[in-house]
Amino acid sequence: MARFGAIAAVGESIVRYLRGQFALFPGPPLVEQVTTRTFSEATAANTFNSSSGSLTLLLYRVDLDGHPRNTTVPRGPVPPGTTATKNHAMPVDLRYLVTAWAETADTQQLILGLALTALDAHPIFGAGDLVDSMGGVDAIWGAGETFQFIPDEMGTEDLYQIWESLGHHFELSVPYKARVVRLEHALPPSGMGVVLEKDLVVGQAE
């Protein structure tokens, strides 16, 4: 399982992988995560449509998997002669738009083409790929944790509606999703836990 910081760490892990793939690209493009506010700003086109171009990763939706939310999984290795401790995992799917930007069509399409082939060759992100510290949150990932980053199913009309809702004209983009990211429930402080019984006292108020 992973700590709550995994939502941020997934995107950063993908961005760092893609930056490495573009290392030998002539005039490597800017590769970074963005927010929905980025596209609603008037300067977005000037920021990303440079001569070298850009590749952005936008997290636009987080889906909670409601069916196995009560799944319990072991927490760490179990020493011989001890009982395994377990905790609940909340699986989530993270949905992204991978968007290529450039001043010219050929540069934009070259950027997207390299990104798509790189992601197709590396659909599973494992221990060597995962960013384990984000914004002061450390040790994000549990042992053996992985996630898949694969193309998402989305119709053309839905894709155009996303861009319209962002207040921006359509840009060349492909939907992807990261699955399954298992978030570990935050544990209560030591000495605190679930209330198992209650004691009600009935009497005359003074």
Secondary structure by P-SEA (a helix, b strand, c coil): ccccaaaaaaaaaaaaaaaaaacccccccccccccccccccccccccccccccbbbbbbcccccccccccbbbbcccccccbbbbbbbbbbbbbbbbbccccccaaaaaaaaaaaaaaaaaccccccccccccccccccccccccbbbbbbbbbcaaaaaaaaaaacccccbbbbbbbccbbbbccccccccccccbbbbbbcccc
